[in-house]
């Protein structure tokens, strides 16, 4: 299984020292080889580049799993967070 090629948004719900926050990143699902391990697995590109993205994402302390949605929907997630009173950290 793989994610449809095109714009994607990653979302992780993270528990930080000041409570829960949404960690968000917009990127692209692109064609290319992936590990064939039986899970949903796709190739992604993010504006800061792979190394910078992983450093920025990991420094926020997310869990192993995250949600991947088709389309760039970070603005909708940010609006929902505002309504719920939850902070949002957008990586890209």
PyMOL commands that set and color helices and strands:
alter all, ss='L'
color gray80, all
select helices_A, chain A and resi 50-59+74-84
alter helices_A, ss='H'
color red, helices_A
select strands_A, chain A and resi 6-16+19-30+43-45+67-70+87-90
alter strands_A, ss='S'
color yellow, strands_A
deselect
rebuild
show_as cartoon
